[in-house]
C-alpha cells in the first residue's frame, strides 16, 4: 500500500502510467477496425471453438485475429524475428555477432535489421493466412468480384502496416510510458480477452448451468486459475544465487550473507520462448489441416493430426519433447557460462571453493543444467494444464486455465512492478560508500 500511495504522489510516474493506458485504448480500438474487402463475420465464425495455434494467436492479439482487423497479426512477427536474430548471433552470422559487441551502436543496427525481418515475415504471413481463409471459405471476400493476386497483396500490405503501427505504439510505451513496450502490447491483448472468458464461463456453467455439477466445474476452474496464478508468480521469481567474492575486498562479515555479492540464475531462465517454439512447430501442419479441409480426411491428414495435435497421445509426446529440448537449448543461449567465467576473472572475482577459469565455467554449467531440469518440468506442467483440464472437465476451447498466456502476463507484471518500485524509491548507492 505504501508503494501504491507513493505512485499517486509521483507526478512523473503517473504521467507515464496514464500515457500507457491511453496507448492501450488506441490499441484496443484498432482491434475493431476490420480489413477492407473482407466479410469479418465469416472469419469470426471460423474461429468459434477454435483452439491450438490459431486460438493462441487470437488470445495474444486481443481477438484482433478473429475480428480480422488491420492489426490481426499483432507483434507476433517481431517476436519471431527477434528470436531468429538472437539465434543468428551465435557465430552463425559473424556480422550480427560483431554488432552485438559494439554497444548501443550495434544494438541499433540489430534492432533495425530485426524490424525489417519482422515486416517481411508479417507480409508473408498475412499473404498466406488470407489465402488460407479463402480456401476454407471464399465467402470471406465481400468485394463483388473474384479475388486476384493483387487483392491478396493489397490486403497483406495493409496488415503489414498494422504490425508496423503496433511496433510504433510499443516504442512510444518504451520511450514515454512505463517501459517494455512490446511485452506490454502482448499483455494488453491477453488481458483484454480475460473478461470475455470469465463472462462466457459464468454464462455457461452458472447462469445456464444444469445443477450442482456445473457449479462445481465453475468453482474448480476459478480455484485452479488462482492457484496456478500464485504458483507461476512464485516460480517466475525463483532463482538460485551463486555467491561470489572479490579478491580486492576484505572477507569480513559485512560483505557476506544477504548483503554479499551473488549471481542470480533464474529457475526458468528460458521464459516462455520454449513453449512458443513448440507450438509454432506443431502449428504448421495443423494450420494446413484447418485451411485445407480436403486434406483432413486423407491418410496424410489423419497421420499429421495424430503426430502434431497435442491433444492426441503421440502429438502430446512430441509437444512435451520439444518443450524440454528448447528449454535446455534456450537457457544456455540466454546464460553463457564461459562469458560469466571470463567476466568474473576480469573483475577479480571468484566463486568460493571453485578455481577461476575452466572450473568456474564447468561449475556454472552443471548448476545451470540442474536448475534447468526444474524449469523445464515447470514449463511442461504449466503448458499441459490447459490440455488436461479441457479433457477432464470437457471445457470449451475459449477457456484457458494456465498456459502460455498466463506465463507472459505474470512475467511482464513482475518486471513492471520492479520498474515502478525503482522509479518510486529511487536508486540507493549507500552500499558503495560504506
Secondary structure, 3 states (H helix, E strand, C coil): CHHHHHHHHCHHHHHHHHHHHHHHHHHHHHCCCECCCECHHHHHHHHCCCCHHHHHHHHHCCCHHHHCECCCCCCHHHHHHHHHHHHHCCCCCHHHHHHHCCCHHHHHHHHHHHHHHHHHHHHHHHHHHHHHHHHHCHHHECCCCCCCHHHHHHHHHHHHHHHHHHHHHHHHHHHHCCCCHHHHHHHHHHHHHHHHHHHHHHHHHHHCCCCHHHHHHHHHHHHHHHHHHHHHHHHHHCEEEEECEECCCCCCHHHCHHHCCEEEEECCCCCCHHHHHHHHHHHHHHHHHHHCHHHHCCHHHHHHHHHHCCCCHHHHHHHHHHHHHHHHHHHHHHCCHHHHHHHHHHCCEECCCCCCCHHHHHHHHHHHHHHHHHHHHHHHHHHHHHHHHHHHHCCCCCCCCCCHHHHHHHHHHHHHHHHHHHHHHCCCCHHHHC
